[in-house]
Amino acid sequence: MRLFYSLLLLTLNTSQSYAAQSYAAQIALIIDDIGYRHSDETVLALPSTVTLSVLPHTPLGKQLAKTAHEKGHEIMLHLPMQALNGKTLGLGGLTNTMSEAQIRNTVIPITLII
């Protein structure tokens, strides 16, 4: 984890010094699978330039998304989808047998939660 934070800080500091150059590389950093563990709360200490991908219907997802948004983080919805290997799908996931109406009825309420 220390290596991750070191790379993050190095990336953020480096990108700022080259931001004025039009040919400078850009990087998007997204922390995925937020919402299940209390340790996920540590992402709130990261710079607001880090995007958080929050799983719906998780114990901490709604509150973490709200707090992170208030701190300036961009929030993405990590929407579960049917696995090809037949693995069990979590609550609010999409399957290949759903109609367009079923997909809408699943996705729209989730976006209102988060």
Residue pairs with C-beta under 8 A, 6 or more apart in sequence:
8 29
8 46
8 50
11 27
11 29
12 47
12 49
15 24
15 25
15 26
15 27
18 24
18 25
28 51
29 49
29 50
29 51
30 50
30 51
30 52
30 53
30 76
31 43
31 46
31 50
31 51
31 52
31 53
32 53
32 78
33 53
33 55
33 78
34 40
34 43
34 52
34 53
34 54
34 55
34 58
34 60
34 61
34 64
34 65
34 78
35 54
35 55
35 56
35 58
35 59
35 60
35 61
35 64
35 65
36 55
36 58
36 59
36 60
37 60
38 60
40 60
40 64
41 60
41 64
43 50
43 52
43 64
43 68
44 64
44 67
44 68
44 71
46 73
48 71
48 72
48 73
50 73
51 73
51 74
51 75
51 76
52 64
52 65
52 68
52 73
52 74
52 75
52 76
53 75
53 76
53 77
53 78
54 61
54 64
54 65
54 75
54 76
54 77
54 78
54 114
55 61
55 78
55 80
55 90
56 77
56 78
56 79
56 80
56 91
56 92
56 110
56 113
56 114
57 90
57 91
57 92
57 110
57 113
61 113
61 114
62 113
62 114
65 75
65 114
68 75
69 75
75 114
77 110
77 111
77 114
79 92
79 93
79 94
79 107
79 110
80 89
80 90
80 92
80 93
80 94
81 89
81 93
81 94
81 95
82 89
82 93
82 94
82 95
82 96
83 89
89 95
92 106
92 110
93 106
94 103
94 106
94 107
98 106
